[in-house]
Amino acid sequence: MAKDKNSEAAKKVADAEKASKKKTAKNDGKPNVFVRAAKAVAKFFKDLKGETKKIVWPGAKLVLKNTGIVLAVVLVVGIVIWAIDFACSAGLGAIFSIDTGAGEVAAEVTEAISNIASTTAAG
């Protein structure tokens, strides 16, 4: 029984020593972090230059056509939103019979404030 325990323990120790040797061997072959970072940055810019060469720019006709399409769509969507807003405002105005005149509202607010001020001054 003692031999089995010793052999298992000896195997574990041997495995641990092998693992630690592998770890130190891996670290010895690598350059330091600054060298690796410099190489990575250089590779990035090299790849960037290669990718920029692949860009195909559209011609003037295509740009003008696409600009016209975008402006037309913006105009149509703006008109639709304005129509929906106008219809909703008119509908709510008809339901509640609200006049949205700013002058009348301001006069009512001023009158209400003066009534509150006069009641608090008197009391």
Backbone hydrogen bonds in HBPLUS format (Angstrom, degrees):
<---DONOR---> <-ACCEPTOR-->    atom                        ^
c    i                          cat <-CA-CA->   ^        H-A-AA   ^      H-
h    n   atom  resd res      DA  || num        DHA   H-A  angle D-A-AA Bond
n    s   type  num  typ     dist DA aas  dist angle  dist       angle   num
A0005-LYS N   A0001-MET O   3.26 MM   4  6.59 161.5  2.29 151.9 155.7     1
A0006-ASN N   A0002-ALA O   3.01 MM   4  6.20 160.9  2.05 148.0 153.8     2
A0007-SER N   A0003-LYS O   2.86 MM   4  6.01 154.2  1.92 148.3 155.7     3
A0008-GLU N   A0004-ASP O   2.99 MM   4  6.16 158.4  2.04 148.0 153.4     4
A0009-ALA N   A0005-LYS O   2.95 MM   4  6.09 161.8  1.98 147.4 153.1     5
A0010-ALA N   A0006-ASN O   2.82 MM   4  5.89 152.0  1.89 142.7 151.1     6
A0011-LYS N   A0007-SER O   2.95 MM   4  6.13 149.4  2.05 140.9 148.5     7
A0012-LYS N   A0008-GLU O   3.03 MM   4  6.31 157.5  2.08 147.7 153.4     8
A0013-VAL N   A0009-ALA O   3.00 MM   4  6.23 159.4  2.04 149.2 154.5     9
A0014-ALA N   A0010-ALA O   2.96 MM   4  6.11 159.0  2.00 144.9 151.0    10
A0015-ASP N   A0011-LYS O   2.84 MM   4  6.05 157.2  1.89 149.5 155.9    11
A0016-ALA N   A0012-LYS O   2.94 MM   4  6.14 156.2  2.00 146.4 152.8    12
A0017-GLU N   A0013-VAL O   2.97 MM   4  6.23 154.3  2.04 148.2 155.0    13
A0018-LYS N   A0014-ALA O   3.00 MM   4  6.26 155.8  2.06 147.2 153.5    14
A0019-ALA N   A0015-ASP O   2.98 MM   4  6.22 158.8  2.03 148.8 154.3    15
A0020-SER N   A0016-ALA O   3.01 MM   4  6.24 158.3  2.06 147.1 152.6    16
A0021-LYS N   A0017-GLU O   3.00 MM   4  6.20 151.2  2.09 145.2 153.0    17
A0022-LYS N   A0018-LYS O   2.97 MM   4  6.23 151.0  2.05 147.2 155.0    18
A0023-LYS N   A0019-ALA O   3.05 MM   4  6.31 157.0  2.10 148.2 154.0    19
A0024-THR N   A0020-SER O   3.11 MM   4  6.33 160.8  2.15 146.0 150.4    20
A0025-ALA N   A0021-LYS O   2.96 MM   4  6.07 147.7  2.07 141.7 151.0    21
A0026-LYS N   A0022-LYS O   2.99 MM   4  6.22 151.5  2.07 148.8 155.4    22
A0027-ASN N   A0023-LYS O   3.26 MM   4  6.50 161.4  2.29 148.3 152.1    23
A0028-ASP N   A0024-THR O   3.16 MM   4  6.25 142.9  2.31 140.0 149.1    24
A0036-ARG N   A0032-ASN O   3.19 MM   4  6.49 165.0  2.21 154.8 159.2    25
A0037-ALA N   A0033-VAL O   2.92 MM   4  6.04 153.6  1.99 142.7 150.2    26
A0038-ALA N   A0034-PHE O   2.96 MM   4  6.10 158.6  2.01 144.1 149.6    27
A0039-LYS N   A0035-VAL O   2.99 MM   4  6.22 157.9  2.04 148.7 154.6    28
A0040-ALA N   A0036-ARG O   2.96 MM   4  6.15 151.3  2.04 144.0 152.0    29
A0041-VAL N   A0037-ALA O   2.95 MM   4  6.19 156.6  2.01 150.7 156.5    30
A0042-ALA N   A0038-ALA O   2.99 MM   4  6.16 160.9  2.03 147.1 152.5    31
A0043-LYS N   A0039-LYS O   2.92 MM   4  6.09 156.7  1.98 145.0 151.5    32
A0044-PHE N   A0040-ALA O   2.93 MM   4  6.12 151.8  2.01 142.5 150.4    33
A0045-PHE N   A0041-VAL O   3.09 MM   4  6.40 163.4  2.12 154.2 156.3    34
A0046-LYS N   A0042-ALA O   3.02 MM   4  6.19 149.6  2.11 144.7 153.7    35
A0047-ASP N   A0043-LYS O   2.91 MM   4  6.10 162.7  1.94 152.3 156.4    36
A0048-LEU N   A0044-PHE O   2.84 MM   4  6.05 150.0  1.93 145.4 155.0    37
A0049-LYS N   A0045-PHE O   3.01 MM   4  6.15 156.9  2.07 141.7 146.4    38
A0050-GLY N   A0046-LYS O   3.16 MM   4  6.44 155.9  2.22 144.0 150.4    39
A0051-GLU N   A0047-ASP O   2.92 MM   4  6.18 153.4  1.99 149.5 156.6    40
A0052-THR N   A0048-LEU O   2.96 MM   4  6.17 151.1  2.05 148.9 156.5    41
A0053-LYS N   A0049-LYS O   3.31 MM   4  6.51 141.2  2.47 139.9 148.7    42
A0054-LYS N   A0051-GLU O   3.07 MM   3  5.28 143.9  2.21 101.5 111.9    43
A0055-ILE N   A0052-THR O   3.36 MM   3  5.50 163.7  2.39 105.5 110.2    44
A0063-VAL N   A0059-GLY O   3.13 MM   4  6.39 156.6  2.19 148.9 155.6    45
A0064-LEU N   A0060-ALA O   2.98 MM   4  6.20 164.3  2.00 152.9 156.6    46
A0065-LYS N   A0061-LYS O   2.94 MM   4  6.12 158.9  1.98 149.7 156.0    47
A0066-ASN N   A0062-LEU O   2.94 MM   4  6.10 168.2  1.96 150.0 153.0    48
A0067-THR N   A0063-VAL O   2.92 MM   4  6.06 153.8  1.99 147.1 154.9    49
A0068-GLY N   A0064-LEU O   2.97 MM   4  6.15 157.6  2.02 146.7 152.2    50
A0069-ILE N   A0065-LYS O   3.03 MM   4  6.33 155.0  2.09 148.8 155.7    51
A0070-VAL N   A0066-ASN O   2.98 MM   4  6.21 160.7  2.02 148.4 153.1    52
A0071-LEU N   A0067-THR O   2.97 MM   4  6.20 166.0  1.99 153.2 156.8    53
A0072-ALA N   A0068-GLY O   2.97 MM   4  6.12 158.1  2.02 147.3 153.4    54
A0073-VAL N   A0069-ILE O   2.99 MM   4  6.19 161.3  2.03 151.6 156.4    55
A0074-VAL N   A0070-VAL O   2.96 MM   4  6.15 160.9  2.00 152.6 157.9    56
A0075-LEU N   A0071-LEU O   2.98 MM   4  6.15 156.7  2.04 145.5 151.7    57
A0076-VAL N   A0072-ALA O   2.96 MM   4  6.21 163.1  1.99 151.3 155.4    58
A0077-VAL N   A0073-VAL O   2.92 MM   4  6.07 169.2  1.94 153.3 156.5    59
A0078-GLY N   A0074-VAL O   2.91 MM   4  5.99 153.6  1.98 143.7 151.5    60
A0079-ILE N   A0075-LEU O   2.97 MM   4  6.21 156.0  2.03 148.5 154.6    61
A0080-VAL N   A0076-VAL O   2.97 MM   4  6.24 159.0  2.02 151.2 157.0    62
A0081-ILE N   A0077-VAL O   2.95 MM   4  6.16 163.9  1.98 151.0 155.0    63
A0082-TRP N   A0078-GLY O   2.91 MM   4  6.08 159.5  1.96 147.3 153.4    64
A0083-ALA N   A0079-ILE O   2.89 MM   4  6.08 157.4  1.94 148.7 154.7    65
A0084-ILE N   A0080-VAL O   2.97 MM   4  6.22 160.6  2.01 151.8 156.6    66
A0085-ASP N   A0081-ILE O   2.92 MM   4  6.10 162.8  1.95 150.7 155.7    67
A0086-PHE N   A0082-TRP O   2.83 MM   4  6.00 161.5  1.87 151.3 156.6    68
A0087-ALA N   A0083-ALA O   2.91 MM   4  6.05 161.7  1.94 147.6 152.7    69
A0088-CYS N   A0084-ILE O   2.94 MM   4  6.10 161.6  1.98 149.6 154.7    70
A0089-SER N   A0085-ASP O   2.91 MM   4  6.06 161.0  1.95 149.7 155.2    71
A0090-ALA N   A0086-PHE O   2.90 MM   4  6.06 161.9  1.93 149.4 154.6    72
A0091-GLY N   A0087-ALA O   2.84 MM   4  5.96 155.8  1.90 145.3 152.8    73
A0092-LEU N   A0088-CYS O   2.90 MM   4  6.07 166.3  1.92 151.0 154.2    74
A0093-GLY N   A0089-SER O   2.87 MM   4  5.93 153.1  1.94 143.6 152.1    75
A0094-ALA N   A0090-ALA O   2.90 MM   4  6.06 149.8  1.99 143.5 150.9    76
A0095-ILE N   A0091-GLY O   2.95 MM   4  6.18 152.5  2.03 144.6 152.6    77
A0096-PHE N   A0092-LEU O   2.90 MM   4  5.99 174.0  1.91 153.5 155.2    78
A0097-SER N   A0093-GLY O   2.71 MM   4  5.05 119.1  2.08 130.5 143.3    79
A0105-VAL N   A0101-GLY O   3.43 MM   4  6.63 162.3  2.47 145.6 150.3    80
A0106-ALA N   A0102-ALA O   2.97 MM   4  6.10 160.2  2.01 148.2 153.9    81
A0107-ALA N   A0103-GLY O   3.00 MM   4  6.19 153.3  2.07 145.2 152.3    82
A0108-GLU N   A0104-GLU O   3.02 MM   4  6.26 156.7  2.07 147.9 153.8    83
A0109-VAL N   A0105-VAL O   2.96 MM   4  6.20 158.1  2.01 151.6 157.5    84
A0110-THR N   A0106-ALA O   2.96 MM   4  6.12 159.7  2.01 146.5 152.1    85
A0111-GLU N   A0107-ALA O   2.95 MM   4  6.12 157.6  2.00 145.8 152.0    86
A0112-ALA N   A0108-GLU O   2.94 MM   4  6.13 157.1  2.00 145.7 151.8    87
A0113-ILE N   A0109-VAL O   2.98 MM   4  6.18 157.6  2.03 149.3 155.1    88
A0114-SER N   A0110-THR O   2.99 MM   4  6.21 158.1  2.04 147.8 153.7    89
A0115-ASN N   A0111-GLU O   2.94 MM   4  6.17 151.9  2.02 146.8 154.5    90
A0116-ILE N   A0112-ALA O   3.02 MM   4  6.25 156.5  2.08 146.6 152.5    91
A0117-ALA N   A0113-ILE O   2.91 MM   4  6.13 160.4  1.95 149.4 155.2    92
A0118-SER N   A0114-SER O   2.92 MM   4  6.07 153.1  2.00 144.3 151.1    93
A0119-THR N   A0115-ASN O   3.05 MM   4  6.22 153.9  2.12 145.1 151.5    94
A0120-THR N   A0116-ILE O   3.04 MM   4  6.23 152.3  2.12 148.3 155.4    95
A0121-ALA N   A0117-ALA O   3.04 MM   4  6.10 147.9  2.14 141.1 149.6    96
A0122-ALA N   A0118-SER O   3.07 MM   4  6.11 149.1  2.16 138.3 146.1    97
A0123-GLY N   A0119-THR O   3.16 MM   4  6.08 141.9  2.31 132.3 141.7    98
